[in-house]
Amino acid sequence: MDLFSSISQRKSCRKYIEKPLSSAELEEVKEAIKGFEPLFPDVTLNYRFVTSTKGMFNVKAPHYLVISGKGEEGEQENAGFVGQQLMLWLNARGLGGVWLGASKDAGENRKPSDIVVLAFGKVQGSPNRELSQFKRKKISEITNDTEDKGVNAIRIAPSGMNFQPWYFEKKADKILVYRQILKPPMSIIYKLTRVDIGIALCHYAVASKHYGADFNFQVGGSAEEKRGYEFFGYANIID
Ligand SMILES: Cc1cc2nc3c(=O)[nH]c(=O)nc-3n(C[C@H](O)[C@H](O)[C@H](O)COP(=O)(O)O)c2cc1C
C-alpha cells in the first residue's frame, strides 16, 4: 500500500466516534503492524492494545496502542518509525490517530518500558487537512537542500509539541540526520525527540519508496558537529 499521499493530508485527530472498530477491523490493524518495516530489525518492540489511558494531554479514543520495549537503544526511533507507518495506514483507510507522548496505560499491565501511546479510531469530522494548513518550520530551517523530496516529506511530519527537533544536511550523496537537543524547560516536559526522529525517517522512507529509490539508513558514522544538535546517522538521497 502506498502511504505517500497520506503524508500531505493527515492531521492529529482528537475527536472520535465512541463506537469501536469491529474485531475484524482491529485484526487488520494488527496484521498491518506485523507487515511494517522496522528501522532497526534487531531491536524488538511489543504492541499492546488497551482501552483506557491517562495523563496530561490525553485524548479520549476507542482504541489505544501502547508500544513498549526493554529499555534498549534504538527502541524509541523504531517506535516512531513503525508507529508513523500505522498512522499513515489508518489515514489511508479514512481512520484517524494521534500520538500521545504524555499518556500512560491506565490498566494494570502498564510497564516502565512502555515507550509511547497512539490513540486511534473512527473520527468525528475529517481525518484530513489541506497542505496549506500544516503549521511547520520553513524548509530552509531544517535542511541545506530545500529541494530534497524526502526532506520535504519530513517537513510536514508530526512531532511532540510540534517541536520538529531535526536537521537534515545534504553532503555528497548522503543526508546526514541530526536530532535537536532540547534545552530546559522543554527538555524537562518532553523526552521523546528520538521517537520524533523515527517518525521523520518513516516519512523519508515512504517518500523514497514512492519515488522508486532505496531507503538505507546507517546509524552512527562521522559528521561535523552542529551546535544544539546530536548527529544520529545518515540516509541515501532520493534521486
Ligand atoms: C511523539 C509525539 C507525542 C505527542 N503527544 C501528544 C499528546 O500527548 N497529546 C496530543 O494531543 N498530541 C500529541 N502529539 C501530537 C502533536 O501535538 C502534533 O503531531 C503536532 O502538533 C503537529 O500537528 P499535526 O499532527 O496535526 O500535523 C504528539 C505527537 C508526537 C509525534
PDBQT file of the ligand as one rigid body, heavy atoms in Angstrom, charges set to zero:
ROOT
HETATM    1  C1  LIG A 301       5.799  11.693  19.957  1.00  0.00    +0.000 C 
HETATM    2  C2  LIG A 301       4.567  12.575  19.934  1.00  0.00    +0.000 A 
HETATM    3  C3  LIG A 301       3.849  12.804  21.093  1.00  0.00    +0.000 A 
HETATM    4  C4  LIG A 301       2.667  13.571  21.047  1.00  0.00    +0.000 A 
HETATM    5  N1  LIG A 301       1.941  13.718  22.199  1.00  0.00    +0.000 NA
HETATM    6  C5  LIG A 301       0.721  14.341  22.145  1.00  0.00    +0.000 A 
HETATM    7  C6  LIG A 301      -0.138  14.372  23.299  1.00  0.00    +0.000 A 
HETATM    8  O1  LIG A 301       0.242  13.885  24.377  1.00  0.00    +0.000 OA
HETATM    9  N2  LIG A 301      -1.364  14.933  23.170  1.00  0.00    +0.000 N 
HETATM   10  C7  LIG A 301      -1.793  15.488  21.985  1.00  0.00    +0.000 A 
HETATM   11  O2  LIG A 301      -2.932  15.981  21.928  1.00  0.00    +0.000 OA
HETATM   12  N3  LIG A 301      -0.984  15.480  20.872  1.00  0.00    +0.000 NA
HETATM   13  C8  LIG A 301       0.234  14.921  20.925  1.00  0.00    +0.000 A 
HETATM   14  N4  LIG A 301       1.025  14.855  19.801  1.00  0.00    +0.000 N 
HETATM   15  C9  LIG A 301       0.575  15.451  18.537  1.00  0.00    +0.000 C 
HETATM   16  C10 LIG A 301       1.350  16.727  18.183  1.00  0.00    +0.000 C 
HETATM   17  O3  LIG A 301       0.934  17.779  19.011  1.00  0.00    +0.000 OA
HETATM   18  C11 LIG A 301       1.121  17.037  16.694  1.00  0.00    +0.000 C 
HETATM   19  O4  LIG A 301       1.640  15.992  15.933  1.00  0.00    +0.000 OA
HETATM   20  C12 LIG A 301       1.782  18.328  16.256  1.00  0.00    +0.000 C 
HETATM   21  O5  LIG A 301       1.241  19.442  16.949  1.00  0.00    +0.000 OA
HETATM   22  C13 LIG A 301       1.592  18.562  14.744  1.00  0.00    +0.000 C 
HETATM   23  O6  LIG A 301       0.227  18.572  14.377  1.00  0.00    +0.000 OA
HETATM   24  P1  LIG A 301      -0.373  17.524  13.352  1.00  0.00    +0.000 P 
HETATM   25  O7  LIG A 301      -0.038  16.139  13.849  1.00  0.00    +0.000 OA
HETATM   26  O8  LIG A 301      -1.863  17.786  13.371  1.00  0.00    +0.000 OA
HETATM   27  O9  LIG A 301       0.233  17.759  11.995  1.00  0.00    +0.000 OA
HETATM   28  C14 LIG A 301       2.221  14.148  19.827  1.00  0.00    +0.000 A 
HETATM   29  C15 LIG A 301       2.972  13.910  18.667  1.00  0.00    +0.000 A 
HETATM   30  C16 LIG A 301       4.126  13.132  18.704  1.00  0.00    +0.000 A 
HETATM   31  C17 LIG A 301       4.848  12.852  17.444  1.00  0.00    +0.000 C 
ENDROOT
TORSDOF 0
